[in-house]
Amino acid sequence: GCITQIYFFILFAGLDVFLLTVMAYDRYMAICHPLHYTVIMNRWLCVLLVLVSWVMCVLNSLLQSLMVLQLSFCAHLEIPHFFCELKQMVQLACYDKFLNNMVMYFGVGLLGGVPLAGILYSYSKIVSCIRGMSSAQGKYKAFSTCASHLSVVSLFYCTSAGVYLSPDATHSSHLRATASMMYT
């Protein structure tokens, strides 16, 4: 049961990240290149972006889950969270966790950092396009279409960074469990 939870947790968290990146690119195209939007963001490209997101996330989830299956646990342990999470499972293992930690942090860095860079790049271009607009109403409309997306991106990345990047000694398991519920 726990491996299944980990697999789907990683799968859907990864899909969130990639789809948020695709949405940022979509907003960039709609605001900065409105006349070319329908030509560039056609049905084929949208299907391709979603398909690539699914394939990458399925492979990453499978790799991370298989790595957890290799871990050894010294005793029957109770997980102090609402569900099984990769970092907590790796921490509960009693033997060498170096390879699991490396794969976990490499996956988080690559599949979390690269999309974040894409989101930040898209929004930097959007801000520069909006600054060049002369109409106050146009600026308001452009910013309002991005505000909800930016709030979701901020909530997801800030809570997941709080759980995955904080040292073990600084947060209680209750705080981690609450934070992990925020980005799921």
N, C-alpha and C positions, 0 to 999 in steps of 0.2 A: 503494500500500500504506500509506503513512504517513497519508494523509487518512482512510482507512478505520479505522486504529487510533485516530486522534484522535476520530473520530466516535463509535465504540463506547466509547472510554474516557470521554468526556464524558457519553454516554448512561447508562452503567452507574454512574458516580460520582454523577450526578444522581439516578438511581433509588435508589441507596443512601441518599442524604440524605432524599429524600421518604419512602421506606419506613420509615426510622428515625423520622421525624416521625410517621407514621401509627401506628407501633408505640407511640410515647410517648403519643399520644392514646388508643390502645386501653388501655394500662396505666392512664392517668388515669381513664378511664371505668370500668374493672374495679375499681379500688381506691376511688375517691371516690364513684362512683354505681353500686354493684353491683346494686341492684334494678332500675335502668333500663338496665343494660348490654345485655341482649338486644334491647330495644326500639330503642335508639339505634344500636347497632353491628350493624345488620341487614345482610343480604347485599347489598342495593341500595347502601347507603352504602359498604361495603367495596369493591364493584366500582367505584363512582364515584370514590373516593379513589385507587385504583390507576390507573384510566383517566386521571384528571386528571394524575397523576404522569407517566405515559407520554407524554401529549401535550406537556406542558411540557418534558420532557427531550428528546424527539425534536426539538422546535422549537429549543431551545437548542443541541443538538448540531449541527443543520443550520446554524444561524447561525454558530456558532463555526468549523465546518469550511469553510464558504464564505468566511469572512473569511481563513482561512489560505491558501486557494487564490489570493487576491489578492496575497499577499506575493511579493516578488522576492528571490532568493538570488544572491549574487555568484559563488559557486563551489560545486563539489560538496563537501558537508559530511557529516561523520560525526557522528551523534547519540550522545553519550556516555551513553546510557541503555539500559535493557532494551527499551524501546518508545518510539514517538513520543509526545511529550506536548506539549500546547498551549503552555505557557509557554516551553519550550525552542525550539519552532519559531518562535515570535514573536521570541525573543531572537536566533536565528540569521539572521533577515532582515536585509538590508543597507540598506534604504530606510526611509522614514517608517513607524514602527510605532505612532504615537500612537492612531489609530483602533482598531487591533487590541487594544492594551493597554486602552483604555477599554471596549470591548465585553467583553473577557475579564474585567476586574475588576468591571464592572457585573454580568455574569452570575454570577460567583462570589459577589459581595456579595448579590445578590438571591436567587439560587437556593441559596446556602449559608447566608447570614445569617438570612433569614426562617425557614427550617426550624429552624435552631439556636435562634432565639428561641422558636419553638413548642415545641421540646423542653424548653428551660429553663423555660418557663412551665408546661408539663405537670408537670414534676418539682417545681417549687415548690409547686404545688397538691397533688401527691402527698405531699410531705413534711409539709405542713400537715395533711392528712387523717390521715396516719400518727401524727403527734404527738397527735392527738385520740383515738386508739384507747386503750382501757384494757387490752386483753389483750396481754401480752408475746409470746405465740405468734402473734397476729394481726399485730403489728408485724414480727416476724421473717419471717413468710410474705410480707408485702407488700414488705419490703425485698429479700428473696431473689428475688422475681420481677422486680425492677427491676435487680438488680446486673449481670446479664449484658448487658442492653441498654445500661446506662450505660457498661460497659467497652468495648463495640463503638463507641458514640458517641464516647467519649474517644479511642480509638485512631484512628478515622477522622478526626476533626476536628483532633487534635493533629498527626498526621503530614502531613495535607494543608496545614495552616497552616504547618508547618515548611518545606514545599517552596514554597508559593506566596507566603508573606509574608516570607521571609527575603531579605535583600539578596544580590545575586549574588556579592559579594566575600567573604562570610563562610563559605561552604560550598563544599567541593570537589564536583565532578560525581559522584564516587563516593558521597559521603554523600547527595546528592540522589537518586541512582538507588536507593540502598537505602531511603531514606524513601519514595520514590514506590511501591516494591513493597509497602510496609506497608499502604497504603490502597487497593490494587487487588484 
